[in-house]
Amino acid sequence: MEQQVLKRLKEKDLELEIASRKNAELEDKVRQIAAENQIWFNVAKNNEAIVSSLRSSLEQVLLQNTAVDVVKSKEGYGDSEGPALPADDAQSCCFGGVEERANGAVKSEIATAVKESRRNCKICGEKDVSVLLLPCRHLCLCRDCEARVDTCPICHVTKNASLQIFMS
């Protein structure tokens, strides 16, 4: 009987040792996952910062291009007999380097045009724009309509790529 008790005690000690090793392995795994979680959290924070920077750059470009269009329409650039440039071109960043000469009234028109730049898709007219077409860089389509279009609906340039833009 004493031998059976000793044998049973050894089995329980062995089970305890196995459980302790398994516990140590699991604790190591938890530490690894926590470290990986922290890395992914840092990557997400970095991506948020990049998105914020890109969003502000995009808004700045839209503001500059809107200012160019408003100044052109106010100062008579281009074809004086034809209509002024459509507001759709305010979203393109194809035009760079034009001087910005805006007084108070023009600035308010620019602000209004920038607010309007977050408008509906040029194809369906219902959903908000969220796709930037390349190479023309017009932000003019929703995600659903982008797949059905081969050319920009604003300038009719053949698209070679597109980017989905997330704006809040």
One Martini backbone bead per residue (centre of mass of N, CA, C, O) as a GRO file, in nm:
protein
  168
    1MET     BB    1   0.057   0.064  -0.019
    2GLU     BB    2   0.302   0.249  -0.006
    3GLN     BB    3   0.380   0.217  -0.303
    4GLN     BB    4   0.121   0.333  -0.422
    5VAL     BB    5   0.147   0.608  -0.294
    6LEU     BB    6   0.422   0.678  -0.420
    7LYS     BB    7   0.332   0.644  -0.710
    8ARG     BB    8   0.103   0.852  -0.699
    9LEU     BB    9   0.286   1.092  -0.614
   10LYS     BB   10   0.465   1.089  -0.869
   11GLU     BB   11   0.239   1.143  -1.072
   12LYS     BB   12   0.154   1.415  -0.949
   13ASP     BB   13   0.430   1.551  -0.981
   14LEU     BB   14   0.437   1.521  -1.288
   15GLU     BB   15   0.177   1.680  -1.344
   16LEU     BB   16   0.276   1.942  -1.210
   17GLU     BB   17   0.521   1.986  -1.395
   18ILE     BB   18   0.363   1.999  -1.659
   19ALA     BB   19   0.178   2.235  -1.575
   20SER     BB   20   0.409   2.436  -1.523
   21ARG     BB   21   0.525   2.437  -1.809
   22LYS     BB   22   0.265   2.520  -1.950
   23ASN     BB   23   0.236   2.788  -1.797
   24ALA     BB   24   0.503   2.912  -1.893
   25GLU     BB   25   0.437   2.903  -2.194
   26LEU     BB   26   0.181   3.080  -2.176
   27GLU     BB   27   0.319   3.329  -2.058
   28ASP     BB   28   0.505   3.374  -2.299
   29LYS     BB   29   0.282   3.406  -2.507
   30VAL     BB   30   0.151   3.653  -2.376
   31ARG     BB   31   0.400   3.836  -2.402
   32GLN     BB   32   0.420   3.822  -2.710
   33ILE     BB   33   0.136   3.930  -2.771
   34ALA     BB   34   0.169   4.198  -2.625
   35ALA     BB   35   0.403   4.299  -2.799
   36GLU     BB   36   0.253   4.278  -3.069
   37ASN     BB   37   0.025   4.466  -2.992
   38GLN     BB   38   0.204   4.717  -2.955
   39ILE     BB   39   0.308   4.728  -3.242
   40TRP     BB   40   0.029   4.757  -3.382
   41PHE     BB   41  -0.047   5.013  -3.234
   42ASN     BB   42   0.188   5.184  -3.350
   43VAL     BB   43   0.112   5.146  -3.645
   44ALA     BB   44  -0.168   5.274  -3.625
   45LYS     BB   45  -0.074   5.550  -3.527
   46ASN     BB   46   0.103   5.610  -3.773
   47ASN     BB   47  -0.125   5.587  -3.984
   48GLU     BB   48  -0.295   5.817  -3.866
   49ALA     BB   49  -0.084   6.036  -3.915
   50ILE     BB   50  -0.068   6.001  -4.219
   51VAL     BB   51  -0.365   6.055  -4.282
   52SER     BB   52  -0.373   6.336  -4.163
   53SER     BB   53  -0.160   6.455  -4.347
   54LEU     BB   54  -0.300   6.387  -4.618
   55ARG     BB   55  -0.561   6.538  -4.561
   56SER     BB   56  -0.434   6.820  -4.532
   57SER     BB   57  -0.303   6.822  -4.810
   58LEU     BB   58  -0.560   6.787  -4.974
   59GLU     BB   59  -0.706   7.040  -4.867
   60GLN     BB   60  -0.489   7.237  -4.960
   61VAL     BB   61  -0.508   7.173  -5.261
   62LEU     BB   62  -0.805   7.238  -5.290
   63LEU     BB   63  -0.779   7.531  -5.201
   64GLN     BB   64  -0.580   7.622  -5.419
   65ASN     BB   65  -0.753   7.538  -5.668
   66THR     BB   66  -0.995   7.710  -5.594
   67ALA     BB   67  -0.845   7.976  -5.599
   68VAL     BB   68  -0.766   7.963  -5.894
   69ASP     BB   69  -1.053   7.945  -6.012
   70VAL     BB   70  -1.163   8.205  -5.885
   71VAL     BB   71  -0.952   8.396  -6.000
   72LYS     BB   72  -1.001   8.331  -6.296
   73SER     BB   73  -1.304   8.414  -6.296
   74LYS     BB   74  -1.251   8.711  -6.190
   75GLU     BB   75  -0.993   8.787  -6.402
   76GLY     BB   76  -1.022   8.643  -6.697
   77TYR     BB   77  -0.918   8.381  -6.761
   78GLY     BB   78  -0.905   8.277  -7.062
   79ASP     BB   79  -1.203   8.232  -7.197
   80SER     BB   80  -1.422   8.501  -7.224
   81GLU     BB   81  -1.676   8.361  -7.374
   82GLY     BB   82  -1.673   8.144  -7.186
   83PRO     BB   83  -1.701   7.969  -6.929
   84ALA     BB   84  -1.613   7.897  -6.644
   85LEU     BB   85  -1.476   7.692  -6.458
   86PRO     BB   86  -1.554   7.423  -6.318
   87ALA     BB   87  -1.584   7.302  -5.995
   88ASP     BB   88  -1.446   7.025  -6.051
   89ASP     BB   89  -1.148   7.143  -6.087
   90ALA     BB   90  -1.098   7.194  -5.777
   91GLN     BB   91  -0.998   6.881  -5.735
   92SER     BB   92  -0.756   6.931  -5.894
   93CYS     BB   93  -0.378   6.902  -5.908
   94CYS     BB   94  -0.272   7.002  -6.203
   95PHE     BB   95  -0.257   7.299  -6.088
   96GLY     BB   96   0.044   7.479  -6.053
   97GLY     BB   97   0.191   7.798  -5.955
   98VAL     BB   98  -0.034   7.990  -5.900
   99GLU     BB   99  -0.124   8.279  -5.800
  100GLU     BB  100  -0.255   8.414  -5.496
  101ARG     BB  101  -0.542   8.648  -5.536
  102ALA     BB  102  -0.720   8.726  -5.242
  103ASN     BB  103  -0.988   8.853  -5.118
  104GLY     BB  104  -1.250   8.845  -4.909
  105ALA     BB  105  -1.463   8.742  -5.118
  106VAL     BB  106  -1.293   8.514  -5.238
  107LYS     BB  107  -1.243   8.358  -4.975
  108SER     BB  108  -1.540   8.282  -4.930
  109GLU     BB  109  -1.564   8.123  -5.194
  110ILE     BB  110  -1.351   7.919  -5.124
  111ALA     BB  111  -1.483   7.804  -4.872
  112THR     BB  112  -1.737   7.710  -5.017
  113ALA     BB  113  -1.596   7.525  -5.227
  114VAL     BB  114  -1.467   7.334  -5.021
  115LYS     BB  115  -1.731   7.234  -4.901
  116GLU     BB  116  -1.833   7.131  -5.190
  117SER     BB  117  -1.600   6.916  -5.246
  118ARG     BB  118  -1.792   6.737  -5.063
  119ARG     BB  119  -1.944   6.544  -5.280
  120ASN     BB  120  -2.087   6.386  -5.521
  121CYS     BB  121  -2.100   6.165  -5.746
  122LYS     BB  122  -2.065   6.182  -6.103
  123ILE     BB  123  -2.247   5.930  -6.165
  124CYS     BB  124  -2.481   5.884  -5.934
  125GLY     BB  125  -2.520   6.139  -5.718
  126GLU     BB  126  -2.527   6.009  -5.408
  127LYS     BB  127  -2.250   5.953  -5.321
  128ASP     BB  128  -1.963   6.002  -5.183
  129VAL     BB  129  -1.661   6.088  -5.239
  130SER     BB  130  -1.356   5.832  -5.253
  131VAL     BB  131  -1.205   5.862  -5.542
  132LEU     BB  132  -0.882   5.876  -5.682
  133LEU     BB  133  -0.762   5.968  -5.985
  134LEU     BB  134  -0.526   5.837  -6.220
  135PRO     BB  135  -0.342   6.119  -6.320
  136CYS     BB  136  -0.550   6.371  -6.260
  137ARG     BB  137  -0.668   6.389  -5.952
  138HIS     BB  138  -0.968   6.325  -5.925
  139LEU     BB  139  -1.235   6.374  -5.687
  140CYS     BB  140  -1.540   6.193  -5.820
  141LEU     BB  141  -1.588   5.904  -5.679
  142CYS     BB  142  -1.721   5.622  -5.592
  143ARG     BB  143  -1.660   5.299  -5.524
  144ASP     BB  144  -1.875   5.171  -5.714
  145CYS     BB  145  -1.813   5.345  -5.983
  146GLU     BB  146  -1.508   5.294  -6.035
  147ALA     BB  147  -1.533   5.003  -6.169
  148ARG     BB  148  -1.705   5.130  -6.432
  149VAL     BB  149  -1.452   5.319  -6.494
  150ASP     BB  150  -1.199   5.443  -6.744
  151THR     BB  151  -1.274   5.748  -6.711
  152CYS     BB  152  -1.286   6.065  -6.644
  153PRO     BB  153  -1.572   6.267  -6.593
  154ILE     BB  154  -1.420   6.546  -6.626
  155CYS     BB  155  -1.148   6.501  -6.840
  156HIS     BB  156  -1.121   6.210  -6.996
  157VAL     BB  157  -0.903   6.051  -6.868
  158THR     BB  158  -0.727   5.779  -6.851
  159LYS     BB  159  -0.716   5.543  -6.622
  160ASN     BB  160  -0.444   5.379  -6.417
  161ALA     BB  161  -0.561   5.464  -6.130
  162SER     BB  162  -0.662   5.427  -5.776
  163LEU     BB  163  -0.784   5.594  -5.473
  164GLN     BB  164  -0.884   5.554  -5.154
  165ILE     BB  165  -1.062   5.793  -4.960
  166PHE     BB  166  -1.060   5.892  -4.613
  167MET     BB  167  -1.323   6.087  -4.478
  168SER     BB  168  -1.453   6.275  -4.180
   0.00000   0.00000   0.00000
